[in-house]
Amino acid sequence: MNSPTKKVPNAFLGPLDDSGRIPAHQQTRVSAFLMSAHGALARQLAALLPVSLQNSMQVEMHAQCCRQIEFLSMLSRATAWVPDPMLPMLFWQWEAAWWPRPVDCVADWTQARMIDLAAFNHALHAVIRPAALLPETVDAMDPFVQAMRHIEFESGRLMQAQIIFLKSPQFHHVRDEVAAAVERRHDQMREHLSSMLLGLEVETSGRHLIPTAYHLSVKAAMEAAAAAASATAAVTETRETTNQS
């Protein structure tokens, strides 16, 4: 008796339907996931924005909030929606994951919220690469395809703003704790992204696990600090030896 053949996950979304589009059930699940994450980010940004903008950081937050709303509007209109009985359960799992988790490395509550928000913002735009899920043969003019590519294109600039904030001098004394907060959000985002894609029989083979610019820059800064400390210790030891002589 022949054993049932085990299905091998696809490396990309698809296979394409008869009209050459990403299957509607895959469009629905992917867009629902993205709208959950970007919607949560938009709400958290809006909650921290004052009525009157007072500084450049708040101006950037306002711009990012508006960008998230743009993504939500675009996804809602570019997706071929179909009923998905799994979405109610999945949606609440995703929403619970995106809930704010202020860090405890700083005393100021607003700053603690801002660090977590920036970590979540960075994870959302660094881990999720919508265009990388698209097969090469897909129609470039398809609305869903264009929406995926537009979101990934815009994510680069949005991510850079979070790197600048997370590396600002005010957090130098808690650099390790900030890096840990970013890592937690990245792990969380990878977990839910991978789970969602496996539900669509898509396995990305680690394409979303590449170290991000923030993590590489933090690693480089830590190595530079360690080298400087080692050099300082060596100079001090040399001077003490010379003085003793």
C-alpha positions in Angstrom: 0.0 0.0 0.0 1.4 3.3 -1.0 1.9 5.9 1.7 0.3 9.3 1.1 2.5 11.9 -0.5 3.6 14.6 1.9 2.9 18.1 0.5 6.0 20.2 0.1 5.4 23.9 0.9 5.9 26.4 -1.9 8.7 29.0 -1.7 6.4 31.7 -2.9 2.7 32.5 -2.9 0.8 30.5 -5.6 0.5 28.6 -7.7 -1.2 31.3 -9.8 -4.9 30.8 -10.7 -6.3 30.5 -14.2 -6.2 34.3 -14.6 -2.5 34.5 -13.6 -3.2 36.1 -10.2 -2.3 35.1 -6.6 -5.1 32.9 -5.4 -7.8 34.9 -3.7 -7.7 32.9 -0.4 -3.9 33.6 -0.2 -4.5 37.3 -0.9 -7.2 37.4 1.8 -5.0 35.8 4.5 -1.9 37.8 3.7 -3.7 41.1 3.5 -5.6 40.4 6.7 -2.3 39.8 8.5 -0.7 42.9 7.1 -3.8 45.0 7.9 -3.8 43.7 11.5 -0.1 44.6 12.0 -0.2 48.0 10.2 -3.6 48.8 11.8 -2.2 48.2 15.3 0.8 50.4 14.5 -1.4 53.2 13.2 -3.5 53.0 16.4 -0.5 53.1 18.7 1.1 56.0 16.8 -2.2 57.9 16.9 -2.6 57.3 20.7 0.8 58.9 21.4 0.3 61.9 19.1 -0.7 65.2 20.7 -3.3 67.5 19.3 -0.6 70.0 18.4 2.8 68.8 17.1 5.6 70.2 19.2 8.9 68.7 17.7 10.4 67.0 14.7 9.9 63.5 16.3 6.1 64.1 16.5 6.1 65.3 12.9 7.7 62.0 11.9 5.3 60.0 14.0 2.4 61.8 12.3 3.8 61.1 8.9 4.3 57.4 9.7 0.8 57.2 11.1 -0.6 58.6 7.8 1.6 56.1 5.9 0.1 53.2 7.8 -3.4 54.4 7.0 -2.4 54.6 3.3 -1.3 50.9 3.5 -4.6 49.9 5.1 -6.7 51.7 2.5 -4.6 50.3 -0.4 -4.8 46.7 0.9 -8.5 46.9 1.4 -9.1 47.9 -2.2 -6.3 45.9 -4.0 -7.2 42.5 -2.4 -9.5 39.9 -3.9 -11.3 39.1 -0.7 -13.0 35.8 -0.1 -14.5 34.2 3.1 -11.8 32.7 5.4 -13.3 30.8 8.3 -9.9 30.8 10.1 -9.6 34.6 10.2 -11.6 35.3 13.4 -9.4 33.1 15.5 -6.2 34.2 13.7 -7.1 37.9 14.0 -7.4 37.8 17.8 -4.1 36.0 18.1 -2.4 38.6 16.0 -4.0 41.5 17.8 -2.9 40.1 21.2 0.6 39.9 19.9 0.8 43.5 18.8 -0.5 44.8 22.2 1.9 47.5 23.6 4.6 46.2 26.0 6.5 49.2 27.5 10.1 48.3 28.4 11.2 48.6 32.0 14.8 49.9 31.3 13.7 53.6 31.5 11.7 55.3 34.3 9.7 57.6 32.0 6.5 55.8 30.9 6.2 57.7 27.6 9.8 56.8 26.7 9.2 53.2 27.6 6.2 53.1 25.3 8.1 54.9 22.6 10.9 52.3 22.7 8.5 49.4 22.4 6.6 51.2 19.6 9.8 51.9 17.7 10.8 48.2 18.2 7.4 47.0 16.9 7.6 49.5 14.0 11.1 48.3 13.1 10.1 44.7 13.3 7.1 45.2 11.1 9.0 46.9 8.3 12.2 44.9 8.6 10.9 41.3 9.0 7.9 41.4 6.6 9.0 41.6 3.0 5.7 41.4 1.0 7.3 41.6 -2.4 9.7 38.6 -1.6 6.6 36.4 -1.4 5.6 37.0 -5.0 6.6 34.5 -7.7 8.6 35.9 -10.7 5.8 35.0 -13.2 3.2 37.1 -11.5 1.6 40.0 -13.5 3.5 43.1 -12.4 0.4 45.3 -13.1 -1.9 43.2 -10.8 -3.3 45.5 -8.0 -2.4 43.1 -5.2 1.2 42.7 -6.6 1.6 46.5 -6.8 0.3 46.9 -3.3 2.8 44.4 -1.9 5.7 46.0 -3.8 4.7 49.5 -2.7 4.6 48.5 0.9 8.0 46.9 0.8 9.5 49.9 -1.0 8.1 52.4 1.6 9.2 50.2 4.5 12.9 51.0 3.9 12.4 54.7 4.7 10.1 53.9 7.6 12.6 51.5 9.1 15.5 54.0 8.9 13.5 56.5 11.1 13.2 53.8 13.8 16.9 53.1 13.6 17.7 56.7 14.2 15.4 56.9 17.2 16.6 53.6 18.8 20.2 54.7 18.4 19.7 58.2 19.8 22.1 59.4 22.6 19.3 59.4 25.2 19.3 55.5 25.1 23.1 54.9 25.1 23.0 53.9 28.8 20.4 51.2 28.1 21.6 50.1 24.7 21.5 46.4 25.6 17.9 46.6 26.9 16.8 48.5 23.8 18.4 45.9 21.5 16.7 43.1 23.6 13.3 44.9 23.1 13.9 45.0 19.3 14.9 41.4 19.3 11.7 40.3 21.1 9.5 42.1 18.6 11.5 40.7 15.7 11.1 37.1 17.1 7.4 37.7 17.6 6.9 39.0 14.1 8.8 36.1 12.6 6.8 33.6 14.5 3.4 34.9 13.5 4.5 35.6 9.9 5.9 32.0 9.5 2.8 30.5 11.1 0.5 32.5 8.8 2.5 31.5 5.7 2.7 27.8 6.7 -1.1 27.9 6.9 -1.0 28.8 3.2 1.5 26.1 2.5 4.3 28.7 1.9 7.7 28.3 3.5 10.2 31.1 3.0 13.3 29.1 3.8 14.8 31.8 6.0 14.4 34.7 3.6 12.9 36.8 6.4 15.6 35.8 9.0 18.4 37.9 7.6 20.0 40.2 10.2 18.6 43.7 9.9 20.6 47.0 9.6 19.7 47.9 13.2 21.1 44.6 14.6 24.2 44.9 12.5 24.8 48.5 13.5 24.3 47.6 17.2 26.7 44.6 16.9 29.3 46.9 15.2 28.9 49.6 17.9 29.3 47.0 20.7 32.4 45.6 19.0 33.8 49.1 18.6 33.1 49.9 22.3 34.8 46.6 23.4 37.8 47.4 21.2 38.1 50.9 22.6 37.8 49.7 26.2 40.5 47.1 25.5 42.8 49.7 24.0 42.2 52.1 26.9 43.0 49.3 29.4 46.2 48.4 27.5 47.4 52.1 27.5 46.6 52.4 31.2 48.6 49.2 32.0 51.5 50.4 29.9 51.6 53.8 31.8 51.4 52.0 35.2 54.3 49.7 34.2 56.4 52.7 33.1 55.7 54.7 36.3 56.7 51.7 38.4 60.0 51.4 36.5 
